[in-house]
Amino acid sequence: MLSLLVGLAAVAVVGALLFLGGSVLLGRGETQPPADLDRSPVELPEDRPVTGADVRALQISVAVRGYRMTEVDWLLEQLAQTIEERDEVIAALRAEGERPGRAADAATDPGLTLPPAPAQDGTAAAEDTGTREARSDA
């Protein structure tokens, strides 16, 4: 019985010494500086529309159960090109709408060329050409 009490006292003393040694080595309640991230932050601008350059600048870190880098890189490049094409179309439509004598209302403009409407699966509908035909009786 005495050896059990001596053993428990020895364990308590060793535990106390380890605790004191750890607190001396790690600091006395001082806050630790933030650890460096082991990955790059994935951020897009919140104060302006996303551009193709923003998408190209993304760097997604690889994890153990990660992804195929070539597929994600290809997807990001396609997304960047789509965004740039969209921005070019928007700029062209705005420039065309600001021309003098141009009707601002798209509903009254029979010659307006519209992009093809996407189908349910995300591809462009084959039967929709996206243009309005000018009526000959108008």
C-alpha positions as CSV (number, residue, x, y, z in Angstrom):
1,M,0.0,0.0,0.0
2,L,2.9,2.3,0.8
3,S,4.5,1.7,-2.5
4,L,1.2,2.6,-4.3
5,L,1.1,6.0,-2.5
6,V,4.8,6.6,-3.3
7,G,4.1,5.8,-6.9
8,L,1.1,8.2,-7.1
9,A,3.2,10.9,-5.5
10,A,6.0,10.3,-8.0
11,V,3.5,10.6,-10.9
12,A,2.1,13.8,-9.4
13,V,5.6,15.3,-9.0
14,V,6.6,14.3,-12.6
15,G,3.3,15.8,-13.9
16,A,3.9,19.0,-12.1
17,L,7.4,19.3,-13.3
18,L,6.3,18.7,-16.9
19,F,3.6,21.3,-16.6
20,L,6.0,23.9,-15.1
21,G,8.6,23.2,-17.7
22,G,6.1,23.4,-20.5
23,S,4.7,26.7,-19.3
24,V,8.2,28.2,-19.0
25,L,9.1,27.1,-22.5
26,L,5.8,28.1,-24.1
27,G,5.3,31.4,-22.3
28,R,3.4,32.5,-19.3
29,G,-0.1,33.2,-20.7
30,E,1.3,35.3,-23.5
31,T,-0.6,35.0,-26.8
32,Q,1.1,33.3,-29.6
33,P,1.5,35.0,-33.0
34,P,-0.9,33.6,-35.6
35,A,0.5,30.6,-37.5
36,D,1.4,30.9,-41.1
37,L,-1.2,29.4,-43.4
38,D,-0.1,26.3,-45.2
39,R,-2.3,27.2,-48.1
40,S,-2.9,30.3,-50.2
41,P,-6.1,32.2,-49.5
42,V,-8.7,31.9,-52.2
43,E,-10.2,35.4,-52.5
44,L,-12.2,37.2,-55.2
45,P,-12.9,40.9,-55.2
46,E,-16.0,42.0,-53.4
47,D,-16.0,45.7,-54.4
48,R,-16.1,45.1,-58.2
49,P,-17.1,42.4,-60.8
50,V,-14.8,39.4,-61.1
51,T,-12.6,39.5,-64.2
52,G,-10.7,36.8,-66.1
53,A,-7.5,38.0,-64.5
54,D,-8.9,37.5,-61.1
55,V,-9.8,33.9,-61.9
56,R,-6.4,33.3,-63.5
57,A,-4.7,34.6,-60.3
58,L,-6.5,32.1,-58.1
59,Q,-4.1,29.5,-56.6
60,I,-5.9,26.6,-55.0
61,S,-3.9,24.5,-52.7
62,V,-3.6,20.7,-53.1
63,A,-4.7,18.4,-50.3
64,V,-4.1,14.7,-49.7
65,R,-7.6,14.0,-51.0
66,G,-7.3,16.8,-53.5
67,Y,-8.2,17.2,-57.1
68,R,-6.6,16.7,-60.5
69,M,-4.7,19.9,-61.0
70,T,-5.0,19.9,-64.8
71,E,-8.8,19.6,-64.7
72,V,-9.1,22.5,-62.3
73,D,-6.6,24.6,-64.2
74,W,-8.6,23.9,-67.4
75,L,-11.9,24.8,-65.7
76,L,-10.5,28.0,-64.3
77,E,-9.1,29.0,-67.8
78,Q,-12.5,28.3,-69.4
79,L,-14.2,30.4,-66.7
80,A,-11.8,33.2,-67.2
81,Q,-12.4,33.2,-71.0
82,T,-16.1,33.1,-70.5
83,I,-16.0,36.1,-68.1
84,E,-13.8,38.1,-70.6
85,E,-16.2,37.3,-73.5
86,R,-19.1,38.4,-71.3
87,D,-17.4,41.6,-70.4
88,E,-16.6,42.3,-74.1
89,V,-20.3,41.7,-75.1
90,I,-21.5,43.9,-72.3
91,A,-19.1,46.7,-73.3
92,A,-20.1,46.4,-77.0
93,L,-23.9,46.5,-76.1
94,R,-23.3,49.5,-73.9
95,A,-21.4,51.3,-76.6
96,E,-24.0,50.5,-79.2
97,G,-26.8,51.7,-76.8
98,E,-25.1,55.0,-76.3
99,R,-24.9,55.8,-80.0
100,P,-27.0,58.8,-81.0
101,G,-30.3,57.8,-82.7
102,R,-30.1,54.3,-81.2
103,A,-33.3,53.0,-79.5
104,A,-32.5,52.3,-75.9
105,D,-35.3,49.8,-75.4
106,A,-34.2,46.4,-76.7
107,A,-37.9,45.3,-77.0
108,T,-38.5,47.8,-79.7
109,D,-35.3,46.9,-81.7
110,P,-36.1,44.0,-84.1
111,G,-32.5,43.7,-85.3
112,L,-31.0,43.2,-81.9
113,T,-28.7,40.2,-81.7
114,L,-29.0,38.3,-78.5
115,P,-26.8,35.5,-77.2
116,P,-28.3,32.0,-77.4
117,A,-30.3,31.0,-74.4
118,P,-28.7,28.1,-72.5
119,A,-30.5,24.9,-72.3
120,Q,-31.2,23.0,-69.1
121,D,-27.9,21.1,-69.3
122,G,-25.9,24.4,-69.7
123,T,-25.3,24.1,-73.5
124,A,-26.6,26.5,-76.0
125,A,-29.9,25.6,-77.5
126,A,-29.4,24.5,-81.1
127,E,-32.8,25.7,-82.4
128,D,-32.5,29.1,-80.8
129,T,-30.3,31.4,-83.0
130,G,-30.6,34.3,-80.6
131,T,-31.6,36.8,-83.3
132,R,-34.8,38.5,-83.9
133,E,-35.9,38.7,-87.5
134,A,-37.1,42.0,-88.8
135,R,-40.7,42.0,-89.9
136,S,-41.3,42.9,-93.5
137,D,-44.7,44.3,-92.6
138,A,-43.5,46.7,-90.0
